[in-house]
Amino acid sequence: MRNTARLYQAMLASEDSIEFMLARFPRLVRRMKWVAILSLTEAGAALRDYLMGRDDDRFARCELTRYGGGEAVCHFGGPARVIARAIAVRHDID
């Protein structure tokens, strides 16, 4: 729990929170890009939105104006689905 609180504080303090996500979770971001055909920025924004729990509802239906991940993330089913699929594919490969 303590690490989560530090991560959350770092994200709030940093204007470059997407870059922080890319540096903190490089393998997950690469797999998200591969699974959902995302750009680097879309993958970082989707991960940021998921971790910060935007709108207190991580699993809600995706709206194009709601998530920073953009249209590609919304067409895939939202940040939670992209992350879940990236983790599943990673475990299938490893």
N, C-alpha and C positions, 0 to 999 in steps of 0.2 A: 504494500500500500504506500509505503514511503517513497519508493521510486516513481510510482504513478503520480504522486503529488508533486514531486520535483519536475517530472516531465511536463505536467500541466502548467506549472509556474513558468518553466522555461518557454513554453509555447505562448503563454500570455505575454511574457515580457519581450518576446522577440517579434519584430515585424517580419522577419524572414522565417516564419514557422514552416513553410513548405520546404525550404532548404534544410531546416532542422530535421524534418521527417525523412527527407532523402538521405541525410547523413546518418540518422539513427537506425533506420530500417532499410539498408540498401538491397538486401536479397529479396525481401518482401515486395519492395517497390518494383524491382526488375521483374519478378514473377507476375505482379499485377499488370504491368505493361504488356507482358507476353500473353496472358490469359484473356484480357479484355481489350487488347489492341488500343492501349492508352498512350498518350504522350507522357513525358516525365512529369510535367506540371499537373496533368490530370490525376496521375497516380498519387502524387504527393498531396494534392488537395483533397482527394477522396480519403486518404489515410488520416489527414489532419481533421477532416470533418467527422470521421468515425470516432477518433480518439477524444475529440472535444465534446462529442455527444450533442451536436447541433440540434436545436429545437427539442431537446430531451427525448428524442425518439429516433434511435439509430436504424430501426428496421421499418420505418414508414415507407409508403409509396414515394417514389422519387419524383420530384418536380424539378424542371430544368432550372428554375431560378433559385432553388433552395440550396443546392450543393455546389461547392467550388470545383468538384470533379468534372463537371460539365455534362454535355449531352451523352457522350460515350458511356459514362458511368451510369447515367439514368437509364439508358437503353439496356444496359446489362442487368439492372435491377437495384441499383444503389450501392453505396460504399460497402455495406455489410456483405452483400452477395459477392462483390469483386474480391474482397479480402478472404472470404470463406473459400471461394473457388481457387484462389492463388495458394492458399494453405493446403487444400486438398490435392491439387496438382503437384505441389512440392513433395508431399508425402508419398504420392504414387510414384514419382520419379526416384526418390531417395530410397 
